[in-house]
Amino acid sequence: MSMLTGAAHDIISLLVLLTPVVFIHELGHFWVARRSGVRVEVFSVGFGPELFGYTDRLGTRWKFSAIPLGGYVKMFGQAERVLEADGRERDMSATERSVAFHHKAVWQRAAIVFAGPGANYLLTIVALALLYAIVGQPIVSTVVGDVKEGSAAEAAGIQTGDRIVSINGQPTKNFDDLVSLVQNSAGQPLSLIIRRGDAELPITAQPRPVNDSESGTSHQIFRLGISPGGELEYEGRTLLEAGAGAVSQTYNMTIQIIVNLWQMVTGERSSQELGGVLRISKIAGDVANSSYIGFLFLIPALSLNLGLLNLFPIPLLDGGHLTFYAIEAVRGRPLGERAQEWGLRIGVAVVLGLVVFATWNDLVVLKVIDYLKNLVT
């Protein structure tokens, strides 16, 4: 029963995160479509049967649907012909063509499709900027976690729980500052000030060289042999600093996700790190239990992941449509129906394959498979 209760809490936490992110994504499509003169027939948060909704004065049906994992905007004229209520097809009238998605210029269709991921990126930047300005920008503190046996830190007497205040007179505001100063030391002795309890103590430590091959090429770097204690602190930011920090963090997260995925493809990272809805749900539930501030920071993170995922050039996703439009712009005419149909089939296969693979990873990592095995043995 406790497992079911925990699962329900995790699902609710995920929906609280996912609903505004999906809404903003679809709102991006909707907003640009309306301004491009396209008639929008349906704006749905979720899939499947409608739970509730209303129709606005321009004829768009706004609704929440039964399966809340996603959403869609249905635009008039996404097919060449109009389907009547009795199932018969007919050609569009001139008036209908003027508000049909299919009859808009290729750059307008591309703008409408790009607007979804673009809205997610905008949400990421705005949400991070507001959080940085109101709460502060999260940083990893310089509190020491583990001290590696036989390391320079152990030889210098650094202990778990010490806070490294400065190195060679330069304040260390976060763990990244500390790492940078140590790596730039060229192995020379460093004068550290550490805070242990209420006392500040001077310590001299000499970083030791290690070989680093994470970037793909082996080279020598210098380390003290410590890891961060995992404590997050929040540094205040002015509105201007918060905006600049949000843009920078959005860029860094995008690059990091792309690098991580590429390393999974090349085998440098375990493919088990690829998680799906179950793992995201578990993370959302755990963070909601531990920190409401941390939970708020999940919104821009999820928004960025959704926006970036949709930009991948896979048919069925927004990036796949953008690829087709790019080809159309170069050729001067769209790909043939058969080519687009095969592209869609491949896209469906790829997306379903990724969903199944990520879900299996989730079941293994969350030990659901082990749990089910124990029930029958």
C-alpha positions in Angstrom: 0.0 0.0 0.0 2.8 2.4 0.8 4.3 1.8 -2.6 1.0 2.7 -4.3 0.6 5.8 -2.1 4.1 6.9 -3.0 3.4 6.3 -6.7 0.2 8.4 -6.5 2.2 11.2 -4.9 4.9 11.0 -7.6 2.3 11.1 -10.4 0.5 14.1 -8.9 3.9 15.9 -8.5 4.7 15.1 -12.2 1.4 16.5 -13.4 1.8 19.7 -11.4 5.2 20.1 -13.2 4.2 18.9 -16.6 0.8 20.7 -17.1 2.2 24.2 -17.3 5.1 23.1 -19.4 2.9 21.4 -21.9 0.4 24.3 -21.8 3.2 26.8 -22.7 4.5 24.6 -25.5 1.1 24.4 -27.1 0.5 28.1 -26.5 3.5 28.8 -28.5 2.1 26.9 -31.5 -1.3 28.5 -31.0 -0.1 32.1 -30.6 2.0 32.1 -33.8 -0.7 30.1 -35.7 -3.3 32.7 -34.9 -1.0 35.6 -35.9 -0.3 33.8 -39.1 -4.0 33.7 -40.0 -4.5 30.0 -39.3 -7.7 28.9 -37.8 -7.1 26.8 -34.7 -9.8 24.2 -34.1 -8.6 22.5 -30.8 -6.2 23.4 -28.0 -5.9 20.4 -25.8 -3.9 19.7 -22.7 -3.8 15.9 -22.6 -5.0 13.3 -25.1 -8.0 11.1 -25.4 -11.6 11.9 -24.3 -12.4 15.4 -23.3 -12.9 15.9 -19.5 -14.1 19.6 -19.7 -13.6 22.6 -21.9 -15.1 25.6 -23.7 -15.2 27.1 -27.2 -14.0 30.7 -27.6 -15.5 33.3 -29.9 -13.2 32.4 -32.8 -14.2 28.7 -32.7 -11.3 27.2 -30.9 -12.2 24.4 -28.5 -10.0 24.7 -25.3 -10.1 21.4 -23.3 -8.5 19.2 -20.8 -8.4 15.5 -21.8 -8.3 12.3 -20.0 -4.6 11.3 -20.6 -2.6 14.2 -19.2 0.9 13.3 -20.5 1.2 15.8 -23.4 -1.1 17.9 -25.5 -1.8 19.2 -29.0 -3.1 22.1 -31.1 -5.2 21.0 -34.0 -5.1 23.6 -36.9 -7.5 23.7 -39.8 -6.2 22.5 -43.1 -3.3 20.3 -42.0 -4.5 18.0 -44.8 -5.0 19.1 -48.4 -8.7 18.2 -48.5 -11.6 18.9 -46.1 -13.4 15.9 -44.5 -17.2 16.5 -44.1 -19.2 15.2 -41.2 -20.6 12.3 -43.3 -17.0 11.1 -44.2 -16.9 12.6 -47.7 -13.8 14.6 -48.8 -13.9 17.8 -50.8 -11.6 20.5 -52.0 -11.2 23.7 -49.9 -12.9 26.9 -50.9 -10.8 30.0 -51.4 -11.9 31.3 -47.9 -10.9 28.0 -46.3 -7.5 28.0 -48.0 -6.8 31.5 -46.6 -7.0 30.1 -43.0 -5.5 26.7 -43.7 -2.2 25.7 -42.2 -1.3 23.7 -45.3 -1.7 26.7 -47.6 0.6 29.0 -45.6 4.1 29.9 -46.8 6.8 27.5 -45.7 8.4 30.1 -43.4 5.0 30.6 -41.7 4.5 26.9 -41.1 8.1 26.6 -39.9 7.5 29.5 -37.5 4.3 27.9 -36.1 6.1 24.6 -35.5 9.2 26.2 -34.0 7.1 28.3 -31.7 6.4 25.3 -29.4 10.0 24.5 -28.5 10.7 28.2 -28.6 8.1 28.9 -26.0 9.6 26.2 -23.8 13.0 27.9 -24.0 11.4 31.2 -23.2 9.7 29.7 -20.2 13.0 28.2 -19.1 14.8 31.5 -19.2 12.0 33.5 -17.6 11.4 31.0 -14.8 15.2 30.7 -14.0 15.5 34.5 -14.1 12.6 34.9 -11.6 13.9 32.2 -9.4 17.4 33.6 -9.4 16.1 37.1 -8.6 13.6 36.0 -5.9 15.2 33.0 -4.3 18.8 33.2 -5.5 21.0 31.2 -7.9 21.7 27.7 -6.6 25.4 26.9 -6.1 27.3 23.9 -4.7 28.9 25.1 -1.5 32.6 24.6 -0.7 31.8 22.2 2.2 33.9 19.1 1.9 32.2 15.8 1.4 34.5 12.8 0.9 38.3 13.1 1.3 40.0 10.6 -0.9 42.4 8.3 0.9 46.1 9.1 0.1 45.1 12.4 -1.5 46.7 15.8 -1.1 43.7 16.9 1.0 44.2 14.0 3.4 47.9 14.8 3.7 47.1 18.5 4.5 44.6 17.5 7.2 41.4 18.5 5.5 38.3 16.8 6.9 34.8 16.0 5.9 32.6 18.9 6.9 35.3 21.6 6.5 34.3 24.6 4.5 37.1 26.0 2.2 36.7 29.8 2.6 39.6 31.0 0.4 42.6 29.8 -1.6 45.7 32.0 -1.9 43.6 34.9 -0.5 40.9 34.5 -3.2 37.4 33.8 -1.8 35.8 30.6 -3.0 32.1 31.3 -3.3 31.2 27.9 -4.7 32.8 24.5 -5.5 33.4 25.6 -9.2 35.6 28.4 -7.9 37.5 26.0 -5.8 38.1 23.5 -8.7 39.2 26.3 -11.0 41.8 27.6 -8.5 43.2 24.2 -7.8 43.4 23.2 -11.5 45.2 26.5 -12.3 47.7 26.0 -9.5 50.2 24.0 -11.7 50.8 21.8 -8.7 52.2 24.7 -6.5 51.4 24.6 -2.8 48.1 26.5 -2.0 47.4 28.5 1.1 43.8 27.6 2.2 41.6 29.0 4.9 39.1 26.5 6.1 36.2 26.9 8.6 35.9 24.0 11.0 33.1 24.6 13.4 33.5 28.1 14.6 37.2 28.3 14.0 39.0 29.4 10.8 42.3 27.5 10.2 45.1 28.1 7.8 46.2 25.0 5.9 48.8 24.4 3.1 47.9 21.8 0.5 49.8 20.8 -2.6 47.6 19.5 -5.4 48.6 16.3 -7.1 48.5 15.5 -10.8 46.0 13.0 -12.2 45.2 12.0 -15.7 41.9 13.1 -17.0 40.3 11.5 -20.1 36.7 12.6 -19.7 37.0 14.9 -22.7 38.3 12.1 -24.9 41.9 13.1 -24.9 44.1 12.2 -21.9 45.8 15.2 -20.2 47.1 16.1 -16.8 45.1 18.1 -14.3 45.6 18.8 -10.6 43.4 17.8 -7.8 43.1 18.0 -4.0 41.2 14.7 -3.8 37.9 16.0 -2.3 34.3 15.9 -3.4 31.6 18.4 -2.6 29.3 17.7 0.4 26.3 18.3 -1.8 25.0 21.3 0.1 23.2 23.8 -2.1 23.2 27.5 -1.2 21.4 30.3 -3.0 23.3 33.5 -4.0 21.2 36.6 -4.4 21.1 38.2 -7.9 20.0 41.5 -9.3 17.4 41.3 -12.0 20.0 42.0 -14.7 22.4 39.4 -13.2 19.4 36.9 -12.9 18.5 37.4 -16.6 22.1 36.9 -17.8 22.5 33.9 -15.5 19.3 32.4 -16.8 20.4 32.7 -20.4 23.9 31.3 -19.6 22.4 28.4 -17.6 19.9 27.6 -20.3 22.8 27.4 -22.9 24.9 25.3 -20.6 22.1 22.8 -19.8 21.4 22.5 -23.6 25.0 21.7 -24.4 25.3 19.3 -21.4 22.2 17.3 -22.5 23.5 17.0 -26.1 26.9 15.9 -24.9 25.4 13.4 -22.5 23.2 11.9 -25.2 26.1 11.7 -27.6 28.2 9.9 -25.0 25.4 7.4 -24.5 25.3 6.8 -28.3 29.1 6.3 -28.4 29.1 4.1 -25.3 31.0 6.6 -23.1 28.1 6.7 -20.7 25.7 4.0 -19.7 22.4 4.0 -21.7 20.6 3.3 -18.4 21.0 7.0 -17.6 18.2 7.6 -20.2 15.1 7.9 -18.1 11.4 8.2 -19.0 8.2 9.3 -17.4 8.5 6.9 -14.4 11.9 8.2 -13.3 10.9 11.9 -13.9 7.8 11.2 -11.8 10.0 9.7 -9.0 12.3 12.7 -9.1 9.4 15.1 -9.0 7.9 13.3 -6.0 11.2 13.1 -4.1 12.0 16.7 -4.7 8.5 17.8 -3.7 8.9 16.0 -0.4 12.3 17.6 0.4 12.2 21.1 -0.9 9.5 23.3 -2.5 12.2 25.6 -3.9 13.9 22.6 -5.5 10.6 21.6 -6.9 10.1 25.0 -8.5 13.6 24.7 -10.2 12.3 21.5 -11.8 9.9 23.5 -14.0 12.5 25.2 -16.1 14.6 22.0 -16.3 11.6 20.0 -17.6 10.6 22.8 -20.0 14.1 22.9 -21.5 14.2 19.1 -21.9 10.8 19.1 -23.6 11.8 22.0 -25.9 15.1 20.4 -26.9 13.6 16.9 -27.4 11.1 18.4 -29.8 13.8 20.0 -31.8 15.5 16.7 -32.7 15.1 16.0 -36.4 12.8 13.0 -35.9 9.7 12.8 -38.0 6.6 13.1 -35.7 8.4 15.6 -33.5 8.5 19.4 -34.2 12.2 19.0 -35.4 11.1 16.4 -38.0 8.5 18.8 -39.4 11.1 21.6 -39.5 13.5 19.3 -41.4 10.7 18.6 -44.0 10.2 22.4 -44.3 13.9 23.0 -44.7 13.9 20.5 -47.6 10.9 22.1 -49.1 12.5 25.5 -48.9 15.6 24.2 -50.7 13.7 22.2 -53.4 11.0 24.8 -53.9 8.3 22.1 -53.4 7.4 19.7 -50.5 8.5 16.1 -50.4 6.1 13.7 -52.0 3.4 12.1 -49.9 5.0 8.7 -50.0 8.3 10.1 -48.7 6.5 12.0 -45.9 4.5 8.9 -45.0 7.6 6.8 -44.7 9.3 9.5 -42.7 6.3 9.5 -40.3 6.4 5.7 -39.9 10.2 5.9 -39.1 9.5 8.7 -36.6 6.7 6.7 -34.9 9.0 3.6 -34.7 11.9 5.7 -33.3 9.8 7.5 -30.7 8.0 4.3 -29.6 11.4 2.5 -29.4 12.8 5.3 -27.2 9.7 5.3 -24.9 9.9 1.5 -24.5 13.7 1.6 -23.8 13.5 4.5 -21.3 10.5 2.8 -19.5 12.5 -0.4 -19.2 15.4 1.5 -17.8 13.1 3.2 -15.3 11.6 -0.2 -14.2 15.2 -1.6 -13.7 16.6 1.5 -12.0 13.6 2.0 -9.7 13.8 -1.8 -8.9 10.2 -2.4 -10.0 11.4 -5.5 -11.9 13.0 -6.8 -8.7 9.8 -6.0 -6.7 7.6 -7.9 -9.2 10.0 -10.9 -9.1 9.8 -11.0 -5.3 6.0 -11.1 -5.5 6.0 -14.4 -7.6 9.0 -16.1 -5.9 
